[in-house]
Amino acid sequence: MNAAAVTAIDLFFGFAMMGCFLLLRPALPGSPLAQGIVFGLIAWFFRTLMGVAAQWLMFTVPPATLFYELCVGLLEMVLIGALYGVALPVREAQR
């Protein structure tokens, strides 16, 4: 495995998700933390849930593995979203 390529890809995806959050933030309800959690749930749906559904349809994967991916993906996306919501500054026009 090429560690430099994996790191570069992870950084790119992290910044891309942060950019999507900043673009969607004005339309998300609630406090900054709530906005982050809602974004995390949206990201979980499109990233994890749809990926697990595709795996379930295309491959023979044990149900326990699919359930694990759903749960871990949910935790990961909600935590990342909450971190975005709390760590990224809110512009005055959004308050």
SVG drawing of the C-alpha trace seen along z (x, -y; Angstrom):
<svg xmlns="http://www.w3.org/2000/svg" viewBox="-34 -39 38 54">
<polyline fill="none" stroke="black" stroke-width="0.4" points="0.0,0.0 1.3,-3.5 1.0,-5.4 1.6,-8.8 -1.2,-8.2 -3.6,-7.0 -2.8,-10.1 -3.3,-12.4 -6.6,-10.9 -7.9,-11.0 -6.9,-14.7 -8.6,-15.5 -11.8,-13.8 -11.7,-15.5 -11.3,-18.9 -14.0,-18.1 -16.4,-17.1 -15.6,-20.2 -16.3,-22.3 -19.7,-20.6 -20.5,-21.3 -19.6,-24.9 -21.8,-25.2 -24.7,-23.4 -24.4,-25.0 -26.8,-27.9 -29.6,-25.4 -29.0,-23.1 -31.2,-23.6 -30.2,-24.4 -27.0,-25.3 -23.6,-24.7 -23.4,-21.3 -26.8,-20.3 -25.9,-21.4 -22.8,-19.2 -24.8,-16.2 -27.4,-16.7 -24.6,-17.0 -23.1,-13.8 -26.4,-12.0 -26.7,-13.1 -23.1,-12.1 -23.8,-8.7 -26.8,-8.1 -24.9,-8.9 -21.6,-7.4 -22.3,-4.4 -25.9,-3.3 -25.8,-3.4 -22.4,-1.6 -23.7,1.1 -26.8,1.5 -24.7,1.9 -22.5,4.5 -25.6,6.4 -26.9,6.5 -23.7,7.3 -21.7,9.6 -22.2,12.3 -21.3,10.6 -22.3,11.8 -25.2,9.7 -23.1,9.1 -20.4,7.4 -23.0,5.2 -24.5,4.2 -21.0,3.4 -20.3,1.2 -23.6,-0.7 -22.9,-1.2 -19.3,-2.3 -20.1,-4.5 -22.8,-6.2 -20.6,-6.8 -17.8,-8.1 -19.9,-10.4 -21.8,-11.9 -18.5,-12.5 -16.9,-14.1 -20.0,-16.3 -20.1,-17.3 -16.4,-18.3 -17.1,-20.3 -20.0,-22.0 -18.1,-23.0 -14.7,-23.7 -15.6,-25.7 -16.5,-29.3 -19.9,-30.6 -20.1,-33.8 -22.1,-36.7 -24.6,-36.5 -25.5,-32.9 -26.3,-33.7"/>
</svg>
